[in-house]
Amino acid sequence: MRFRTALSATALAAASVLVLAGCVDSENPGGGTEPDPETTEEFEAVPYEEGTTMAEIAESGTLTVGTKFDQPLFGLEGPDGTPEGFDVEIANIIAKHLGVEAEFIEAVSANREPFIQAGQVDIVVATYTINDTRKEVVSFAGPYYIAGQDLLVPAGNPEGIDGPEWFEENPDATVCTVSGSTSLKNIQEYTSNILEAAGYSDCLEPIRNGQAVALTTDNVILSGLASQNEGEFELVGNPFTEEPYGIGLAKDDTEFRNWINDVLEASYENGDWAAAWDATIGDILERPEPPQVDRYE
């Protein structure tokens, strides 16, 4: 079957030149495939119902996306001032299916919900862990990736940190993480001696100068920081949580959420998700299988 992409009248011309590979396997929506240009077929564009979020975005010509600008591999500001990374490519896949361009606004962990609630962005794609507390104020599509929280320490791990329990045994040691993040909430179960920063890269200098002994957040974020500062840091390599990354959107916009989930599942099948991973993270980490999206009610 064909994946039907509905567009407003002004976006139909743009959509006519786009292609989508394959169709979604309803029995295995999380299965990944390699990009295969031989399976591409044209979009079948139909108008969105007036008043839907998809119609409004398509009419505007721009998908406004909140993302990180300081996260290597996921969202890092490039030479031209625009971010680059896996989150950026996921947002571009969604924009492509709407027949519009993505416009990126810098988001940090603490302002993701306010950005969505205030209507400053259409979606947030920013290493954004889905959890029940956040679902009280925003909705999520996805997940599109599942990370695990770990610890970044100086090369050689001079303190011998082997996991979060180490901080229970060493209560005077300081760990750094970001204000408003799931990582902060998780590490608070082990220690209250926490240095809170605005961004994860802001934790590197405190580790260098001895103000903190480690940075904790998701392993893929830490891998990016380690690769960007080669020879200075290493991962402990003992993930202690599962962090499903989702796409944040306005609370209870079920139709838009379901549509984004359709796009994600299609990207798993047609190779777009795999191509996005390979282009941004593939040189650092082996590509996993994409997760099954959660169609919660």
C-alpha positions as CSV (number, residue, x, y, z in Angstrom):
1,M,0.0,0.0,0.0
2,R,1.0,3.6,-0.2
3,F,1.6,5.9,2.7
4,R,-0.9,8.7,2.2
5,T,0.4,12.1,3.0
6,A,-2.3,14.8,3.3
7,L,-1.3,18.3,2.5
8,S,-3.0,21.7,2.2
9,A,-3.5,23.1,-1.2
10,T,-0.5,25.3,-1.0
11,A,1.8,22.4,-0.1
12,L,0.6,20.0,-2.8
13,A,3.0,21.2,-5.4
14,A,5.9,20.7,-3.1
15,A,4.7,17.3,-2.0
16,S,4.4,16.1,-5.6
17,V,8.2,16.0,-6.0
18,L,8.8,14.0,-2.8
19,V,9.0,10.3,-2.6
20,L,8.5,7.7,0.1
21,A,9.9,4.2,0.1
22,G,7.7,1.2,0.8
23,C,4.8,0.9,3.2
24,V,4.4,0.4,6.9
25,D,4.4,-3.3,8.1
26,S,1.5,-3.2,10.6
27,E,2.8,-6.5,12.2
28,N,6.3,-5.1,12.7
29,P,6.2,-1.3,12.8
30,G,9.5,-1.2,14.7
31,G,11.5,-3.3,12.2
32,G,14.4,-1.4,10.5
33,T,15.6,-1.7,7.0
34,E,18.5,-0.4,4.9
35,P,17.8,2.5,2.5
36,D,16.6,1.1,-0.8
37,P,16.1,3.5,-3.6
38,E,14.6,0.8,-5.8
39,T,11.5,0.7,-3.6
40,T,10.5,4.4,-3.7
41,E,7.2,5.5,-4.9
42,E,5.4,8.8,-5.2
43,F,3.5,10.4,-2.4
44,E,-0.3,10.2,-2.8
45,A,-1.2,13.7,-1.5
46,V,-4.7,14.4,-0.2
47,P,-5.9,17.5,1.6
48,Y,-5.9,17.6,5.3
49,E,-9.1,18.4,7.1
50,E,-9.3,22.1,7.8
51,G,-8.3,23.1,11.3
52,T,-5.9,20.2,11.9
53,T,-2.4,20.9,13.0
54,M,-1.0,19.2,9.8
55,A,-3.1,21.5,7.6
56,E,-2.0,24.6,9.6
57,I,1.7,23.7,9.3
58,A,1.4,22.8,5.7
59,E,-0.4,26.1,5.0
60,S,2.3,28.1,6.8
61,G,5.1,26.4,4.8
62,T,7.3,25.9,8.0
63,L,7.6,23.3,10.7
64,T,9.0,25.1,13.8
65,V,11.1,22.7,15.8
66,G,12.7,23.1,19.2
67,T,16.0,21.2,19.4
68,K,19.3,21.3,21.2
69,F,22.2,23.3,19.8
70,D,24.9,21.9,22.1
71,Q,24.4,18.1,21.8
72,P,27.0,16.4,19.6
73,L,25.5,13.7,17.4
74,F,21.9,14.8,18.1
75,G,21.7,18.6,17.8
76,L,24.9,20.6,17.5
77,E,25.2,24.1,16.0
78,G,27.0,23.9,12.7
79,P,29.3,26.4,10.9
80,D,26.3,28.2,9.3
81,G,24.5,28.5,12.7
82,T,22.0,25.8,12.1
83,P,22.0,22.6,14.2
84,E,23.1,19.2,12.8
85,G,22.5,15.7,14.2
86,F,20.1,12.8,14.5
87,D,17.3,14.8,16.2
88,V,17.6,17.4,13.4
89,E,17.3,14.7,10.7
90,I,14.2,13.2,12.5
91,A,12.6,16.6,12.4
92,N,13.5,17.0,8.7
93,I,11.8,13.6,7.9
94,I,8.6,14.9,9.5
95,A,8.9,18.2,7.6
96,K,9.4,16.4,4.4
97,H,6.2,14.5,4.8
98,L,4.3,17.8,5.4
99,G,5.9,19.3,2.3
100,V,7.5,22.1,4.2
101,E,10.9,23.2,5.5
102,A,11.9,22.8,9.2
103,E,13.0,25.9,11.1
104,F,15.0,25.2,14.3
105,I,14.9,27.1,17.5
106,E,17.3,26.4,20.3
107,A,15.7,24.5,23.2
108,V,17.3,23.5,26.5
109,S,16.0,20.8,28.9
110,A,14.2,23.3,31.1
111,N,12.2,25.1,28.4
112,R,10.9,22.3,26.3
113,E,7.5,22.1,27.9
114,P,7.1,25.9,28.1
115,F,8.0,26.2,24.4
116,I,5.3,23.7,23.5
117,Q,2.6,25.1,25.8
118,A,3.2,28.7,24.6
119,G,3.0,27.6,20.9
120,Q,6.5,28.8,20.2
121,V,7.2,25.5,18.5
122,D,5.2,22.9,16.6
123,I,7.3,20.1,18.0
124,V,10.3,19.5,20.2
125,V,12.9,16.9,19.0
126,A,15.6,17.3,21.6
127,T,16.8,14.1,23.3
128,Y,13.5,14.4,25.0
129,T,12.7,11.5,27.3
130,I,9.1,10.4,27.5
131,N,7.8,10.1,31.0
132,D,4.5,10.3,32.9
133,T,5.2,13.7,34.5
134,R,5.8,15.4,31.2
135,K,2.8,13.7,29.7
136,E,0.7,15.7,32.2
137,V,1.4,18.9,30.2
138,V,2.5,17.8,26.7
139,S,2.0,14.8,24.4
140,F,4.6,12.6,22.8
141,A,4.9,10.8,19.5
142,G,7.5,7.9,19.3
143,P,9.8,6.9,20.8
144,Y,12.2,7.0,17.9
145,Y,15.2,6.0,20.0
146,I,15.9,4.4,23.4
147,A,19.0,5.6,25.3
148,G,20.3,4.7,28.7
149,Q,21.7,7.0,31.4
150,D,25.4,6.5,32.1
151,L,28.3,8.5,33.6
152,L,31.2,10.4,31.9
153,V,34.4,10.5,33.8
154,P,38.0,11.7,33.1
155,A,40.0,9.4,30.9
156,G,41.4,6.5,33.0
157,N,38.5,6.9,35.5
158,P,40.8,8.0,38.3
159,E,38.1,7.7,41.0
160,G,37.1,4.2,40.0
161,I,33.4,5.1,39.4
162,D,31.5,2.1,38.4
163,G,27.9,3.3,38.5
164,P,25.5,5.6,40.3
165,E,25.8,3.6,43.5
166,W,29.4,4.8,43.8
167,F,27.9,8.2,44.8
168,E,26.0,6.6,47.7
169,E,29.4,5.4,49.0
170,N,31.1,8.7,48.3
171,P,28.5,11.4,49.4
172,D,31.1,14.2,49.3
173,A,31.7,13.7,45.5
174,T,29.9,16.0,43.1
175,V,28.2,14.9,39.9
176,C,27.1,17.3,37.2
177,T,24.0,17.2,35.1
178,V,21.5,19.6,33.5
179,S,18.6,21.4,35.3
180,G,15.2,20.3,34.4
181,S,16.4,17.0,32.9
182,T,15.3,13.4,33.5
183,S,19.0,12.8,34.2
184,L,18.8,15.1,37.2
185,K,15.7,13.3,38.6
186,N,17.4,9.9,38.2
187,I,20.7,10.7,39.8
188,Q,18.9,12.3,42.8
189,E,18.0,8.8,43.8
190,Y,21.7,8.2,44.6
191,T,23.0,11.6,45.7
192,S,22.0,15.2,46.6
193,N,25.5,16.5,45.8
194,I,24.7,17.7,42.3
195,L,26.0,20.6,40.3
196,E,23.3,21.7,37.9
197,A,24.2,23.3,34.6
198,A,22.3,24.8,31.7
199,G,23.7,22.4,29.1
200,Y,25.6,19.1,29.3
201,S,28.7,20.6,27.7
202,D,28.8,23.1,30.6
203,C,29.7,20.1,32.9
204,L,33.0,19.4,31.1
205,E,35.0,22.3,32.6
206,P,33.9,21.5,36.2
207,I,35.2,18.0,35.7
208,R,38.4,19.3,34.3
209,N,39.0,21.6,37.3
210,G,37.9,19.1,39.9
211,Q,34.6,20.8,40.8
212,A,32.8,17.6,39.8
213,V,34.0,14.0,39.3
214,A,31.5,13.0,36.6
215,L,28.7,14.1,34.2
216,T,25.6,12.0,34.0
217,T,23.1,11.8,31.2
218,D,22.1,9.5,28.3
219,N,24.9,7.4,26.9
220,V,24.6,8.6,23.4
221,I,24.9,12.2,24.5
222,L,28.0,11.3,26.6
223,S,29.4,9.4,23.6
224,G,29.1,12.6,21.5
225,L,30.9,14.7,24.1
226,A,33.7,12.1,24.5
227,S,34.2,12.0,20.7
228,Q,34.3,15.8,20.5
229,N,36.9,15.9,23.3
230,E,39.0,13.0,22.2
231,G,41.4,11.6,24.9
232,E,39.9,13.6,27.8
233,F,36.9,11.6,28.9
234,E,35.4,8.1,28.8
235,L,32.1,6.4,29.6
236,V,31.8,4.2,32.6
237,G,29.7,1.9,30.3
238,N,27.1,0.8,32.8
239,P,23.7,2.3,31.8
240,F,21.2,2.3,34.7
241,T,18.0,3.5,33.0
242,E,16.1,3.3,29.8
243,E,15.3,6.7,28.2
244,P,12.8,6.6,25.3
245,Y,13.3,9.7,23.2
246,G,10.0,11.1,21.9
247,I,8.7,14.0,19.9
248,G,7.0,16.6,22.1
249,L,3.8,18.3,20.9
250,A,0.8,20.1,22.2
251,K,-1.2,18.2,24.9
252,D,-4.0,16.0,23.5
253,D,-3.4,16.8,19.9
254,T,-4.1,13.1,19.2
255,E,-4.5,13.4,15.4
256,F,-1.1,15.1,15.0
257,R,0.6,12.6,17.3
258,N,-0.9,9.6,15.4
259,W,0.2,11.2,12.1
260,I,3.8,11.6,13.4
261,N,3.8,8.0,14.6
262,D,2.7,7.0,11.1
263,V,5.7,8.9,9.6
264,L,8.1,7.4,12.1
265,E,6.9,3.9,11.3
266,A,7.2,4.6,7.6
267,S,10.8,5.9,8.1
268,Y,11.7,2.6,9.8
269,E,10.5,0.7,6.8
270,N,11.7,2.8,4.0
271,G,15.2,3.4,5.3
272,D,15.0,7.1,6.2
273,W,15.5,6.4,9.9
274,A,18.6,4.2,9.1
275,A,20.0,6.8,6.7
276,A,19.6,9.6,9.4
277,W,21.4,7.5,12.0
278,D,24.2,6.5,9.6
279,A,24.7,10.2,8.5
280,T,25.0,11.5,12.1
281,I,25.9,8.8,14.6
282,G,26.9,5.8,12.5
283,D,30.7,6.6,12.8
284,I,30.5,6.6,16.6
285,L,27.9,4.0,17.6
286,E,26.5,0.9,15.8
287,R,23.0,1.4,14.5
288,P,20.3,-0.2,16.7
289,E,16.9,-1.4,15.6
290,P,14.4,1.4,15.9
291,P,11.9,1.0,18.7
292,Q,8.2,0.4,18.3
293,V,6.2,3.5,18.7
294,D,3.8,3.8,21.7
295,R,0.2,4.5,20.5
296,Y,-1.0,5.3,24.0
297,E,-4.5,6.8,24.5
